[in-house]
Amino acid sequence: MNKENFRFYIKVRTALNIPAGVIYDELYFVCGDQAPSCTTVKRWAKWFREGREEKEHWRLCDIITGDESWFYHTQIGRRLSNTAWMGRGNPSTTVVRRSKFAPKILFSTFFKSNGPVFIYRVERGQAIDHHFYINDCLRPLVDEIKRQRPSYGTSHIKIHHDNGRPYIHKDVSNYLESEGLTVMPHPPNSSDLSPCDF
């Protein structure tokens, strides 16, 4: 039996109100070591009792994460590039440090495991609220996903962003739900847990 056959058997037996432990015993009696584990049978039986029909597809390439990041205009030399041969008695070279007033740009970036999906340059003075997030970030992101995946669109795509106020607003949740995007759960009080921040 393959995995789909096991799922079908567990689904039918669960619909007949047979406990998960009994279903596991039946499968193990017939299939031996090829049967799914008892915890797997219990998990699938629980899902079927809750009315969940589809199996979840949690592939890493289906997860999109995003956040805002500041980028400086100038490239600061690395420690290795600042090294120089010095003669005895010569003064050491001066290393240029970035000024705290150096120009910088805020970008909102979204990417998957295989690279960036959407990058948006945030204009100076732009308020980052839920309207900005929906209109300037999420709508173009969804359009880009649909362009990259014409046959699948946004199905099975999970979005992972931090739980700052613009991202958890009801309008944002409604928009993501209407587009078929699943929001990955985020621990409370961990606003900067987006992988972009690591």
Contacts in CASP RR format, 6 or more apart in sequence:
PFRMAT RR
TARGET T0000
AUTHOR 0000-0000-0000
METHOD contacts of the structure
MODEL  1
MNKENFRFYIKVRTALNIPAGVIYDELYFVCGDQAPSCTTVKRWAKWFRE
GREEKEHWRLCDIITGDESWFYHTQIGRRLSNTAWMGRGNPSTTVVRRSK
FAPKILFSTFFKSNGPVFIYRVERGQAIDHHFYINDCLRPLVDEIKRQRP
SYGTSHIKIHHDNGRPYIHKDVSNYLESEGLTVMPHPPNSSDLSPCDF
1 9 0 8 1.000
1 31 0 8 1.000
1 34 0 8 1.000
3 36 0 8 1.000
6 27 0 8 1.000
6 35 0 8 1.000
6 36 0 8 1.000
7 44 0 8 1.000
7 55 0 8 1.000
9 23 0 8 1.000
9 27 0 8 1.000
10 20 0 8 1.000
10 23 0 8 1.000
10 27 0 8 1.000
10 41 0 8 1.000
10 44 0 8 1.000
10 45 0 8 1.000
10 48 0 8 1.000
11 44 0 8 1.000
11 48 0 8 1.000
13 22 0 8 1.000
13 23 0 8 1.000
13 26 0 8 1.000
13 45 0 8 1.000
14 20 0 8 1.000
14 23 0 8 1.000
14 44 0 8 1.000
14 45 0 8 1.000
14 48 0 8 1.000
14 49 0 8 1.000
15 48 0 8 1.000
20 38 0 8 1.000
20 41 0 8 1.000
20 42 0 8 1.000
20 45 0 8 1.000
20 46 0 8 1.000
21 38 0 8 1.000
21 41 0 8 1.000
21 42 0 8 1.000
23 41 0 8 1.000
23 45 0 8 1.000
24 35 0 8 1.000
24 36 0 8 1.000
24 38 0 8 1.000
24 41 0 8 1.000
24 42 0 8 1.000
27 35 0 8 1.000
27 36 0 8 1.000
27 41 0 8 1.000
28 35 0 8 1.000
36 44 0 8 1.000
57 156 0 8 1.000
58 158 0 8 1.000
59 156 0 8 1.000
60 113 0 8 1.000
61 112 0 8 1.000
61 113 0 8 1.000
61 114 0 8 1.000
62 112 0 8 1.000
62 156 0 8 1.000
62 157 0 8 1.000
62 158 0 8 1.000
63 112 0 8 1.000
63 113 0 8 1.000
63 157 0 8 1.000
63 158 0 8 1.000
63 159 0 8 1.000
63 160 0 8 1.000
63 184 0 8 1.000
64 110 0 8 1.000
64 111 0 8 1.000
64 112 0 8 1.000
64 117 0 8 1.000
64 141 0 8 1.000
64 145 0 8 1.000
64 157 0 8 1.000
64 158 0 8 1.000
64 159 0 8 1.000
64 160 0 8 1.000
65 110 0 8 1.000
65 111 0 8 1.000
65 112 0 8 1.000
65 159 0 8 1.000
65 160 0 8 1.000
65 161 0 8 1.000
65 194 0 8 1.000
65 195 0 8 1.000
65 196 0 8 1.000
66 108 0 8 1.000
66 109 0 8 1.000
66 110 0 8 1.000
66 111 0 8 1.000
66 159 0 8 1.000
66 160 0 8 1.000
66 161 0 8 1.000
66 194 0 8 1.000
66 196 0 8 1.000
67 108 0 8 1.000
67 109 0 8 1.000
67 161 0 8 1.000
67 162 0 8 1.000
67 194 0 8 1.000
67 196 0 8 1.000
67 197 0 8 1.000
68 106 0 8 1.000
68 107 0 8 1.000
68 108 0 8 1.000
68 109 0 8 1.000
68 122 0 8 1.000
68 128 0 8 1.000
69 106 0 8 1.000
69 107 0 8 1.000
69 109 0 8 1.000
69 196 0 8 1.000
70 104 0 8 1.000
70 105 0 8 1.000
70 106 0 8 1.000
70 107 0 8 1.000
71 104 0 8 1.000
71 105 0 8 1.000
71 106 0 8 1.000
71 107 0 8 1.000
72 98 0 8 1.000
72 102 0 8 1.000
72 103 0 8 1.000
72 104 0 8 1.000
73 102 0 8 1.000
73 103 0 8 1.000
73 104 0 8 1.000
73 105 0 8 1.000
74 98 0 8 1.000
74 102 0 8 1.000
76 96 0 8 1.000
76 97 0 8 1.000
76 98 0 8 1.000
77 96 0 8 1.000
82 93 0 8 1.000
82 95 0 8 1.000
84 93 0 8 1.000
86 92 0 8 1.000
86 93 0 8 1.000
105 121 0 8 1.000
105 122 0 8 1.000
106 121 0 8 1.000
106 122 0 8 1.000
107 119 0 8 1.000
107 120 0 8 1.000
107 121 0 8 1.000
107 122 0 8 1.000
108 119 0 8 1.000
108 120 0 8 1.000
108 122 0 8 1.000
108 136 0 8 1.000
108 137 0 8 1.000
109 116 0 8 1.000
109 118 0 8 1.000
109 119 0 8 1.000
109 120 0 8 1.000
109 196 0 8 1.000
110 116 0 8 1.000
110 117 0 8 1.000
110 118 0 8 1.000
110 119 0 8 1.000
110 137 0 8 1.000
110 141 0 8 1.000
111 117 0 8 1.000
111 196 0 8 1.000
117 141 0 8 1.000
117 144 0 8 1.000
117 145 0 8 1.000
117 148 0 8 1.000
118 137 0 8 1.000
118 140 0 8 1.000
118 141 0 8 1.000
118 144 0 8 1.000
120 136 0 8 1.000
120 137 0 8 1.000
120 140 0 8 1.000
122 128 0 8 1.000
126 132 0 8 1.000
128 166 0 8 1.000
129 165 0 8 1.000
129 166 0 8 1.000
130 165 0 8 1.000
130 166 0 8 1.000
130 167 0 8 1.000
130 169 0 8 1.000
130 171 0 8 1.000
130 172 0 8 1.000
131 171 0 8 1.000
132 166 0 8 1.000
133 166 0 8 1.000
133 167 0 8 1.000
133 169 0 8 1.000
133 172 0 8 1.000
134 171 0 8 1.000
134 172 0 8 1.000
134 175 0 8 1.000
138 172 0 8 1.000
138 175 0 8 1.000
138 176 0 8 1.000
138 179 0 8 1.000
142 154 0 8 1.000
142 179 0 8 1.000
142 181 0 8 1.000
145 153 0 8 1.000
145 154 0 8 1.000
145 157 0 8 1.000
146 153 0 8 1.000
146 154 0 8 1.000
154 179 0 8 1.000
154 180 0 8 1.000
154 181 0 8 1.000
155 180 0 8 1.000
156 182 0 8 1.000
157 180 0 8 1.000
157 181 0 8 1.000
157 182 0 8 1.000
158 181 0 8 1.000
158 182 0 8 1.000
158 183 0 8 1.000
158 184 0 8 1.000
159 176 0 8 1.000
159 181 0 8 1.000
159 182 0 8 1.000
159 183 0 8 1.000
159 184 0 8 1.000
160 183 0 8 1.000
160 184 0 8 1.000
160 186 0 8 1.000
160 194 0 8 1.000
160 195 0 8 1.000
161 167 0 8 1.000
161 183 0 8 1.000
161 186 0 8 1.000
161 194 0 8 1.000
162 186 0 8 1.000
162 190 0 8 1.000
162 191 0 8 1.000
162 192 0 8 1.000
162 193 0 8 1.000
162 194 0 8 1.000
162 197 0 8 1.000
163 186 0 8 1.000
163 188 0 8 1.000
163 190 0 8 1.000
163 191 0 8 1.000
164 191 0 8 1.000
166 172 0 8 1.000
173 183 0 8 1.000
176 182 0 8 1.000
176 183 0 8 1.000
186 193 0 8 1.000
187 193 0 8 1.000
END
